[in-house]
Amino acid sequence: MGFNFELKHTRQTPGHINKFYNYFSNKPAIDLLFADNVRLEYPTVNADLGISWAWGSFAFGKNSLNWGYGENGKIVLSNRAPSFPYIKLNIKPTDWFRFDYIHAWLNSNVIDSNSFYASWRYRENQNTDRFSFKSKFIALHSATFLPLENLEVSLGESVVYADNLQVIYLIPFMFFDLGDEYLMRNNNYAGSSTQLFLSASSRNHIPHTHLYSNFHADELTPDGLFDPKTQYYKMAFTFGANVVDLPFTNLGTTIEYTKVYPGEYRHFIPTLTYESSSILLGHWIGDNADMIYFALDYIFIRGLKAKVWTQYIRKGTEAIGNRAYKVTIPQPHFLFTDNIIDRKNYRYYGIEIEYEITHELFVKTHFQYLDFQQRIQYGKYKSILYRDFSFLFLVMEFNGFKKRQLN
């Protein structure tokens, strides 16, 4: 049995939050509690309780969850969105098979228009009616096969649904897509949003090398997948490689490419987007974007390590709201825009240094440089430079709960 508890409350002066570093990065997103002209406040509270046995484990709590592989973001399930309540089941009956299941309670940020009723409080020029938000949930399960040592292949599906908790999605081995068919009664506007995902990982089949890939799809039409006149799909993929101890000991090299097609993670029903607290559950670059990432990390002595990295991102119009449905079939081309300024490029350069003074007691620092380019007319971009620096002294990390990534 294990547990985890984390509580952090941050207070900042307005204007000290770099919008690119905090709102367009792989950092966990800020969930504002309070904001005015004097201060910004945002809390982080996570708690987990779990139990394990010879062939499995069960946990519940409130935390961020991950699924899949990725050094600089994950396309299936990442820790970008603020944490949420969950239950999790892991079963490994043999050495060559593993099954994982999650059910989580998300934050929809969609107000239930039927929930308003009057309160007894009166404030001039202010609505004091009581209201609530629409309920939103996600269920996810996956089967992982290990045919060879250090080789894993995973297949899974997920469903985002809203309004009422559905028992059918609390059944770990239920096919969620068929469960959606049962509940929607052949009416798309009464249904949920289902997704398919895959991953593969090979470690040391090429010496010193980890190769990995992920695939995630909201919608696929196989009949028209390769026909530009009929093709329609919303999907994303990642390919990456990590090499260690080459050409010399303690050096690591990572290269990774991610592409997210237009409309991925989005939905025409606001409560069925692939989000919690209005933050994507998948890759932080969002839809209609791609990214190439490269990093070198080196361990100088015990406890002292450094990393230098760079990444380049191209981005077009995000399919937010009805922008995804102005064009349906054929598929909007990659990096499409519905206005000139939506076309953007991001070039990042960064360095991170960390020293562990003693067990789980750290000194950390980082510097980041961003060249942000926004199109102002066809063939011409305006460039803006940003810098971000932080120094954290005596950062203590303690965790009594043995957490395991779901892949």
N, C-alpha and C positions, 0 to 999 in steps of 0.2 A: 504494500500500500504506500502511496506517496501523495504529497500535496505541494501546492505552489500558491504563493500569495505575493502580489505586487501592487503597491500603491504609490502613485506619483502625482503631485499637483504642481503645475507650472504656471507662473505668472510673468507676463512680459509687457513691455511698453509697446503701444501700437507703432507700426512702422518698422519694427525690428524683425519681422518675419519675412524672409525672402520668398516671394511667391513661387519662384521656380524651384528652390531647394525644398520647400515644404509641400507645395501643391502639384509639382510635376517632377517627382523623383520616386525612388524605391523606398524612401523612408515611410514608416507608419504615419498615416494621415492625422492631422490635428482635428480633434472633435471639440469645438469651442463650447465652453460652458457659459462664459460671460464675456461680453465685449462692449467697451464704450471708448470715449476719447482719452481715458486715463490708463486703462489696463486691458489686457487680454488674459483670460484664465482658461486652462484646459486640463482636465484630469486624465489619469490612466489608472484603471483598477482592473486587475486580473486575479482570478482565483480558480484553482483546479483541484479536484480530488479524484484519485484513480486507484484501481486495484488490478493486479496482474496474477496470472497463473501459468502453468507450464506451456499451454498452447494458445494463450490469448491475453487480452486486457480490456478493461472497460474504464472510461473516465467521463466525468461531466464537469462543467464549470463555465467560466467566461474567459475567453482568450482568443488570440488570432491563430488560425490554422493554415497549414501549407500542404499542397499536393503537387508532386512533380519535381522537375529539375530546372535549375536556372540560377546563375550567379548574380544576375542583375534584374531579377523579376521573374515571376512564374505566371504562365498563361492560364492555368487551371484554377488554382487557389493560392493566394498570396497573403502576406501579412500587411498589405497596404491599407485595407479598410480598418476602422476602429474595431476592437474586439467585440465579440457577441457571445451569448450563451449557447451551449452546445452539449450534445451527448455523443460519445464516440466508442465504437466497438472495433477491436482488431482481433482477428482469428488467424492462427498459423498452425494448422493441424499436421502439416508435413514440412520437410525442408524445401520442397519445390513449389509450394503454393501459399499465398497469403490473401486474406479478404479484409477489407477495410470499409467501415460504414460511419457516416456522420449525419446527424440531423441538427440543424441550428436555427435559432430565432434571430432574424435580421431586423434592422431598422429601416423601414420603408421611406420615411420622410414624406409620406403622402397623407394629407389630412383626410379623415373620413367625414365627408360633408353631412352625413346623417347623424353624426355624434354630437352636434352642438346643442347645448342647453344652458340656460342662464345661471350665473352665479349670483351671490348676494353682494359682491364687491362692486363699487362704483368708482370709476376714474374718468375724469373728463377727457373727451376725445380719444378714448381707448376702449376697445372691445374686450370685455372681461368674461365672455362666454367660455364655458368649459367645452373642450373638444378632445378627441383622441386621434391617433394615427392608425392607418390601416395595418393590420398584421401581415407579416411577410416571413417566409421560411425558405430554407434550402435543405435538400436531402442529397447525399452523395454516397455512392459506393463504387468499389473497384476490386477487380481480381488481378493479382500479380502472380506471374509464373516465373520460376527460376530454373530453366532447363539445364543451365550450366553454372558452375561456380562463378560468381561476380557478373552474371548476365541476368537482367530482369526485363520482363515485358509486361506492361500493365494495360488493362482495358477497363473503362468505367463509364458511368453516366451520372448525371445530376439533374435535379428538377428544382426550379424556383417557383414557388406557388404563394398564394396570398389569401387573405380574408379569414379562413378558418383552418385550424389544425386538422390535417387529414390522417387518419389512422393508417391508410394504405401506404403512406410514405414513411411510417414508423416500422414497417416490415423490412428488415435489412436486405433480404434476398428478393424482394419484389422488383420486377422490371418497371422502372418509373415511367417509361414512355407508354407502356400498356396501361399503367395506373392512370396516367393522364387521359388516355382514350376512354377509360371507364368513367371518369368523373366529368369529362367535358360533354359527353352525350352527342358527339358529332357536331359540336358548335365551337369554333375556334375562339370566340370571344368569351367562352366560359372555361377555357383551358388554362394550362400552366405553360411554363417555358422549360423545355428539356434540352440537355446538352450531351454530347458524346465526347470522350477524350481518350487519348492513348499516350503512352510513354515507353521509352526503351533506354536502357542503360548498360554500358559495357565497361567494366573496370579491369585494366591490366591485361586484356587480351592483346592489345598493343602495349608493350612494356611502358610503365610510368604514366599511362594515359587513361583518362576517363572520357568516354564519348557518350553523349546523351541527346535525346530528342523528345519533344512533346508536341501533341496535336490536340486542338480543342475546336469544336464546331457547334455553333448554335443552329445553323440551317445548312443543309446540303441537298442538291437536286442532282443525283448521279447521272440521270439521262441527259442533262444539258451542261454537265460540268465543264466540258471542253468546247462547247459551241458558244461563241461570243454573242450569238443572237438570242440564246435562251438561258445562258448560265446564270445561276443565282445561288450564292452561297455566302455564309458568314462564318469565317473560321480564322484560326491563328496557328502558328507553328513556331517552334524554337529548335535550333540546332546548336550544339556547343561542344567544346573540347577543353579539357584541363590536363596539363602536363606538369608533373612534379619531378624534382631532382634531376632535371636536364636543362642545360648542359652541365650544371653542377648542383651539389647538394643544397637543400633548403630553398631552392628557387621554384616558384610556381608560375605557370603561364596559362591564362584563360582567354579564349576567344568565343564569342557567342553572337548569333544572329537571330532576331525575332521579327516576325511580320504578322500584323493584325489587319485583316481585311475590313473594308467598310461595313458597318452595321453589327460587327461582332460585339457581344455583351449588351446590345441594346434591344429594346422591345417596344412595340406600339402601345402596350398597356403599362403605365408608369410603375405599377407595383411588381412587375415581372422582369425588370431590368436586372442584369447580373451585378448588383450593387448592394451595399449596406451602408446606411448613413450617407447616401449619395456618392460613395466612393467605390470604385470598381473592385470586385473580388478577384479579378484576374490581373493581367499585366498592367502596370501603371501607365504605360504610354498611350493606352486607349486604342480605339479603333481607327482605321485608315492611317496607319503609321508603321514604320519599320525602324529597327535599331541595330547597329553593329557595335559590339562592346569588346574591349581588349584591356587586360590587366596583367601586371607583373607584381608578385608579392615575394618577399624574402624575409627569412628569419635570421637575424644577425647573431643573437645569443638567446639563451633561454628566457622567454618572456618578452623579448623585444622584436617586434616585427613591423614591417612597413609595406605599403602597397601604393603603386602608381597606376592610374587607369585613365582611359579615355573612352568616349562613346559619341556616336553621331546618330542623330534621329531626324527622320523626315516625317512630316505630318501634314495631312490635308483636313478637310472639313469633317468634324465629328458628327456622327449620326445621332445627335441628341434631339429629343422631342420628335416633331414631324419631319425633320430634315432627312431622316433615313427613308422616308416613304414618299418623298417627292419623285424619286426614281425607283421603280421596283424591278422590272425586267425589261431590258437586260441589266445585268449587274453594273452599278456605278464603277468606273475604272478606279484602280488603286491610286491614291493621292488626289482623288477628285476634289474640287472646291466649288461651292456655290457663291463665293465672292472672292475677290483677289487676295485679301489679307489673311484668309484662312490657311494659305500655304506657308509653312514655317519649317525652319531647320534649326537644330540645336547641336552645338559642338561643345562637349564637356571635357575638361582636363582636371584631374584631382590627385591628391596625395593624402594618405592616411598613415599615422604612426601610433602605435599602441605599445605600452609597456606594462606588464603585470608585475607589480611590486612584490606582492605575495599572493597566495591563493585567492583568486576572485576579487582582487583589489587592483585597480587599473589607473593609469594616466593615459589619456587619449587626446589626440589633436588631429585636425583635418583642415585642408585647404582645397577649395574648389573654384574653378574658373569656367565661365559659360559665355560663349559667343552665340547670342540669340539672333536669328535672322528671320525677318518677316517680309513677305512680298508686298511691295507697294505698287508695282505695275508689272506686266508680263516681262520676265527676263531681268527684273531689277529688284533687289532686296535691300531693306534697311537693317543695319547691324547694331545691336546693343550689347555691351559687355557687362557682365555681373561677376562679382567675387564674393565668396563666402568663407569665413574662417571661424573655427571654434576650438576651444581648449577646455577639456574637462579634466579636473584634478581629483584624484581619489574617488573613482567611480567603483562602487561595490556592487557585485552581482552575486546573488544567492538564489538558489533554486533547489528546493527539496523534493521536487516532482520530476520524475524522469520522463521528459517529453520526447516523443519520436515523431519525426516527419512522416507523413503518410505515404511517402514513396522514396 
